[in-house]
């Protein structure tokens, strides 16, 4: 098995990529609709392409600088020579995942709108096909990157297993860095446009959402693609590869003294589990379909049918995989670790759905608070988000305990940590279909905008709105998966960092103290710094959205005032100016939060040493997990409360209650689409950077 591990992983990546290509080909066979629909879709596509081109230019400078830094460290024997190149490929594949997803989404929006003219099921199939391209591109490119590096390091350079995983962890740093740029930059763009469009268009001018008279409407649709698609693709790419590589690294450590199981065999389980996940996800996509006049529960059930099938099958197949690759019945506990991750992912998804879907009481009660104004709906949304953290914390805590002790953590801590790593891989093993249900949402949202701007039949907008409302719930569920896996992966990476410190200290002839307790002042100070970082990061990103949104509001107001005949529909808005404004603002504002995330662990380590870094990672993981869940669920609930009111409840569209809900939604937009989802990248990037710079910290730290 070890001999063919790289080949099997490579074939799994090829299967995912081929399925994505075939699905994309089928998708492009659908009609784009009328000439006006094609024109609107083209404008969105051009804006998204222009933004990503400028974003990647800025990011390339960062990667060039980091490549030089890592190369110098390699020449000083602080890293292996493979590290700088692995860093580049991780960032490149992460960017490519987002770009391909965005490209197909901008080609699918008008096709989805046109399909909804035929029926709801056809619209769902087209939008879901676009999401499937995104999902399987992410997992395909992730396994491709892993399999190529594994082949080179194992078969060409003949490195031992511990050095293979050490080098491969580095492309996780590249992926996380790119993901943070994509999430923060895209999130600032999309929410600045969304907030600006809503506040001036719906609240002040009283015109419908996606009304072509609104100058920010194209920027809003562009933002859906660069933030919710390109940013999300890069985000989940790094989550996926990070979980696989961290579990592989812990497996090598866990079985380093076990003659019955080699390090490569331990590496094979997370890789092959991901291959099985791809196959199960492909089959699951064919089960997603619905009936006409379907309710939100019907739509949710249709998507759940595919994801649940994939999860059940992978749960069955994981047992013979662990049995065959590891030590037979002696490794059965690791199977239960995988099961705990799978089950935790499902439960976190259901918890998120309960707190954010308008088919359940929390969001409907939140909508009812609009009866007394915007202040009460904001207060209610904040409370809902805070309360929603309880279940995910319990779920993840139980998962950690089950995975650790079932894997033999009581007698072998490394084996228990390997179990936690496998739980994270289990949670993301069916990412292909899980991400498909997530990524289809922005496509449906864009389709609704095109239906509005192209003056299509009212029933078309009703169908796209139904798909869009479902998309808000599935997007929140997808974020829940990413956040839950981030907590598990961050814990696994923390363990990898401690192992890395031990290795580099031995190479430098130093002794290390692995007693990490709160009576050690460096650990305590590091804990406080880490606990603060998610708050600082959220503040920077929220402030950035606020600045950019203010600029959009001023520009939209100016056009309403200065362009004669705009409100009467006799003149066309200057859409390009809003797109350019959002682009410039987001590219400028995304730099500081990302630089903070990279610099913080290095500075902390050089001052406080490796004890301080471990404290920092623990603090950032704990508070980051809670803030991310809180923000994601609050934002999703506010958005769906607004849509629930737009469906006719509590006064319906145009009412005072609706305007109050719009205000709540504008607060929730940067919560759920900028700050919240970026935090799960933050906590993993902190760990990745710490691992890469461990040798520097051990050698030059003050304490």
FENGIVEN-V798549 format. One line per field, one symbol per residue. ss: DSSP state (~ for helix, > for strand, _ for the rest). phi: phi as a letter, one per 40 degrees, with the letter a starting at -180 (. if undefined). burial: b if it has 24 or more other C-alpha atoms within 12 Angstrom, else e. Layout:
BEGIN
ss->???
phi->???
burial->???
END
This chain:
BEGIN
ss->_~~~~~~~~~~~~~~~~~~~~~~~~~~~______~~~~~~~~~~~~~~~~~~~~~~~~~~~~~~~~~~~~~~~~~_______~~~~~~~~~~~~~~~~~~~~~~~~~~~~~~~~~____~~~~~~~~~~~~~~~~~~~~~~~~~~~~~~~~~~~~~____~~~~~~~~~~~~~~~~~~~~~~~~~~~~~~~~~~~~~~~~~~~~~___________~~~~~~~~~~~~~~~~~~~~~~~~~~~~~~~~~~~~~~________~~~~~~~~~~~~~~~~~~~~~~~__________~~~~~~~~~~~~~~~~~~~~~~~~~~~~~~__~~~~~~~~~~~~~~~~~~~~~~~~~~~~~____~~~~~~~~~~~~_~~~~~~~~~~~~~~_~~~~~~~~~~~~~~~~~~______~~~~~~~~~~~~~~~~__~~~~~~~~~~~~~~~~~~~~~~~____~~~~~~~~~~~~~~~~~~~~~~~~~~~~~~~~~~~~~~~~~~~~~~~~~~_____________~~~~~~~~~~~~~~~~~~~~~~~~~~~~~~~~~~~~~~~~~~____________~~~~~~~~~~~~~~~~~~~~~~~~~~~~~~~~~~~~~~~~~~~~~~~~~~~~~~~~~~~~~~~~~~~~~~~~__~~~____~~~~~~~~~~~~~~~~~~~~~~~~~~~~~~~~~~~~~_~~~~~~~___
phi->.ccbdcccccccccccccccccccccccccccgccccccccccccccccccccccccccdcdccccccdcccccccgcacccddccdcccccccccdcccccccccccccccccccccicccccccccccccdcdccccccccccccccccccccccfccdcccccccdcccccccccccdcccccccdccccccccccccccccgcccgcccccccccccccdccccbcccccccccccccccccccccccccbcbbccbcccccccccccccccccccccccccccaabcfcccccccccccdcccdcccccccccccccdccbcfccbcccccccdccdcccccccccccccbcccbcdcccccccccbhcccccdccccccccccccdccccccdccccccccgccbacccccccccccccccbcbddccccccccdcccccccccdcccfcddccccccccccccccccccccccdcccccccccccccccccccdcccccccgbbbbccbbcccccccccdcccccdccccccccccccdcccdccdccccccdccccgcccgcbccccccccccccccccccccddccdcccdcccdccccgcccccccccccccccdccccdcccdccccccccccccchcfggdgcccccccccdccccdcccbbcdcccccdcccdcccccccdcccccbccc
burial->ebeebbbbbbbbbbbbbbbbbebbeebbebbbbeeebbebbbbbbbbbbbbbebbbebbeebbeebbebbbebeeeebbbbbbbbbbbbbbbbbbbbbbbbbbbbbbbbbbbbbbbbbbbbbbbbbbbbbbbbbbbbbbbbbbbbbbbbbbebbeeeeeebbbbbbbbbbbbbbbbbbbbbbbbbbbbbbbbbbbbbbbbbbbebbbbbbbbbbbbbbbbbbbbbbbbbbbbbbbbbbbbbbbbbbbbbbbbbbbbeeeebbbbbbbbbbbbbbbbbbbbbbbbbbebbbeeeeebbbbbbbbbbbbbbbbbbbbebbbebbebbbbeeebbbbbbbbbbbbbbbbbbbbbbbbbbbbbbebbbbbbbbbbebbebbbbbbbbbbbbbbebbbebbbbbbbbbbbbbbbeeebbbbbbbbbbbbbbbbbbbbbbbbbbbbbbbbbbbbbbbbbbebeebbbbbbbbbbbbbbbbbbbbbbbbbbbbbbbbbbbbbbbbbbbbbbbeeeeeeeeeeeeeeeebbbbbbbbbbbbbbbbbebbbbbbbbbbbbbbbbbbebbeeeeebbeeeebbbbbbbbbbbbbbbbbbbbbbbbbbbbbbbbbbbbbbbbbbbbbbbbbbbbbbbbbbbbbbbbbbbbbbbbbbbbebbebbbbbbbbbbbbbbbbbbbbbbbbbbbbbbbbbbbbbbbbbbbbbbbbebee
END
